[in-house]
Amino acid sequence: MVAAGKRKRGFIVSIVGLLLVILGVLWITVIFPAIDKVPLDYERTYYFVGNFTEINPFTQQSYSFPIRQTLAQKANGTKDGALLIHEVRTVFNTATDPEQDISARYGDEGTLAINRRTMEFARIDEGNRTGYWGPPRPIGKDDTYDLWNPGAGKPTTAHYVRSEDFRGLSVLVFEIDESDLEIGNVTYMGMELPLSYSITITQWVEPSSGTVVYNESVATTTVMGNLVQKTELRYAERTIDDLMDIGRSAHTMLLWFRTIVPWILIGLGAVMVLLDVLVLPRIQARRQ
């Protein structure tokens, strides 16, 4: 009777261990992917600073001025499984006093539709955008991502260029570098002349969460090799500070919930099963 009781307890230990292993595997494959998504109440504002230059390529008259840009994003529901994010871009000429709101010409407003898990644009997106809204997560050195570019009117591919320490946070640096993309035509003296677009975007990405903690870009439009427009933008300090906090917190949280917790469950479960199968029978045999 005593041996039977011990065997029963051992059997229970083995069952509990097996359940822990199954839970750990389900956590990795089902549970965590189900919760690792852009939240339904997503809301964030990005602040940029930079410079804007516009040149008449035929008269060579030009003007240039510093700008600041605000990109406000807020989730406003779902449709067909996609998260809808309304965004408003406002642009200000900071050389004037007071600052001049030039959003009527250079700003925009619209609604994005994205896959909350993969960060890709959904088929129902009203702007027919494709590719990625932001870096997928997690991301590694061998990965690339096709980031939607409104100036080019299509996705442009970001490639890994280096790893570095950015203000105490380990990041991967990705870069988009595209030149002379055809984006349409401009009419001059009855002639249709082709417009070309070039873009360089550099993103400093916290790899666990895909958080872009710093971003800078240079976009130029030319006609027949002559500059028409140039925009230089980078994250303002207030946005860098906010995203650094998000990146650090997300890195720690994801380390626990994506890796440590499930492997603790799997490891503990495996130990319990091995304890029942290998260790307990030997101990009982020695006592008999």
Residue pairs with C-beta under 8 A, 6 or more apart in sequence:
3 284
3 288
6 280
6 284
10 276
10 280
10 281
11 276
13 272
13 275
13 276
13 280
14 272
14 273
14 276
14 277
16 269
16 272
17 268
17 269
17 270
17 271
17 272
17 273
17 275
17 276
18 269
18 273
19 269
20 265
20 266
20 268
20 269
20 272
21 265
21 266
21 269
21 270
21 273
22 269
23 265
23 269
24 262
24 263
24 264
24 265
24 266
24 269
25 262
25 266
27 261
27 262
27 265
28 258
28 262
32 257
32 258
32 262
33 117
36 117
36 137
36 254
36 258
37 116
37 117
38 75
38 83
38 114
38 116
38 119
39 75
40 75
40 78
40 83
41 75
42 73
42 74
42 75
42 83
42 85
43 73
43 74
43 75
44 73
45 70
45 71
45 72
45 73
46 70
46 71
46 73
46 235
46 239
47 68
47 69
47 70
47 71
47 235
47 236
47 238
47 239
48 68
48 69
48 70
48 71
48 233
48 234
48 235
48 236
48 239
49 66
49 67
49 68
49 69
49 233
49 234
49 236
50 66
50 67
50 68
50 69
50 231
50 232
50 233
50 234
51 64
51 65
51 66
51 67
51 230
51 231
51 232
52 64
52 65
52 66
52 67
52 93
52 106
52 229
52 230
52 231
52 232
53 62
53 63
53 64
53 227
53 229
53 230
53 231
54 62
54 63
54 64
54 228
54 229
54 230
55 61
55 62
55 226
55 227
55 228
55 229
56 62
57 222
57 223
57 224
57 226
57 227
57 228
58 188
65 93
65 94
65 95
65 96
66 93
66 94
66 95
67 91
67 92
67 93
67 94
67 102
67 233
68 91
68 92
68 94
68 99
68 236
69 89
69 90
69 91
69 92
69 233
70 88
70 89
70 90
71 87
71 88
71 89
72 87
72 88
72 89
72 90
73 85
73 86
73 87
74 85
74 86
74 87
75 83
75 84
75 85
75 86
76 84
76 85
76 86
76 111
77 84
78 84
79 113
79 124
80 122
80 123
80 124
81 115
81 122
82 113
82 114
82 115
82 116
82 122
82 124
82 125
83 113
83 114
83 115
83 116
84 111
84 112
84 113
85 111
85 112
85 113
85 114
86 109
86 110
86 111
86 112
87 109
87 110
87 111
87 112
88 107
88 108
88 109
89 103
89 107
89 108
89 109
90 101
90 103
90 107
91 101
91 102
91 103
91 106
91 107
92 99
92 100
92 101
92 102
92 103
93 99
93 100
93 102
108 150
110 126
110 127
111 126
112 121
112 125
112 127
112 129
112 133
113 121
113 122
113 124
113 125
113 126
114 120
114 121
114 122
114 125
114 133
115 121
115 122
118 136
119 132
119 133
119 134
119 135
119 136
119 137
119 210
120 130
120 131
120 132
120 133
121 129
121 130
121 131
121 132
121 133
121 148
129 148
130 146
130 148
130 154
130 155
131 145
131 146
131 147
131 148
131 154
131 155
132 145
132 146
132 147
132 148
132 155
133 148
134 147
134 210
134 212
135 145
135 147
135 158
135 174
135 203
135 205
135 210
135 212
136 143
136 145
136 210
137 207
137 208
137 209
137 210
138 207
138 208
138 209
138 210
138 254
138 258
139 145
139 172
139 205
139 207
139 210
140 172
140 207
141 160
141 163
141 172
142 160
143 160
144 157
144 158
144 159
144 160
144 174
145 157
145 158
145 174
146 155
146 156
146 157
146 158
147 155
147 156
147 157
147 158
147 176
147 201
148 154
148 155
149 155
149 156
149 176
149 178
149 199
149 201
151 183
151 197
151 199
151 219
151 221
152 178
152 181
152 183
152 197
152 199
153 183
154 181
156 176
156 178
156 199
156 201
157 176
158 174
158 175
158 176
158 201
158 203
159 174
159 175
159 176
160 172
160 173
160 174
161 173
161 174
161 175
161 202
162 172
162 173
163 170
163 171
163 172
163 173
164 170
164 171
164 173
164 204
165 171
166 204
166 213
166 214
167 213
167 240
167 244
169 206
169 213
169 244
169 247
169 248
169 251
170 206
170 207
171 204
171 205
171 206
171 207
171 213
171 247
172 204
172 205
172 207
173 202
173 203
173 204
173 205
174 202
174 203
174 205
175 200
175 201
175 202
175 203
176 199
176 200
176 201
176 202
177 199
177 200
178 197
178 198
178 199
178 200
179 198
180 196
180 197
180 198
181 196
181 197
181 198
181 199
182 194
182 195
182 196
182 197
183 195
183 196
183 197
183 221
184 194
184 195
185 192
185 193
185 194
185 195
186 192
186 193
186 195
186 223
186 228
187 193
188 223
193 223
193 224
194 223
194 224
195 221
195 222
195 223
195 228
196 221
196 222
196 223
197 219
197 220
197 221
198 219
198 220
198 222
199 217
199 218
199 219
199 220
200 217
200 218
200 219
201 215
201 216
201 217
202 215
202 216
202 217
203 212
203 214
203 215
204 212
204 213
204 214
204 215
205 211
205 212
205 213
206 213
206 247
206 248
206 250
206 251
208 250
208 251
208 254
208 255
208 258
209 246
209 247
209 250
209 251
209 254
211 243
211 246
211 247
211 250
212 243
213 240
213 243
213 244
213 247
214 234
214 235
214 240
214 243
215 233
215 234
215 235
216 232
216 233
216 234
216 235
217 231
217 232
217 233
217 234
218 230
218 231
218 232
219 229
219 230
219 231
220 227
220 229
220 230
220 231
221 227
221 228
221 229
221 230
222 228
235 243
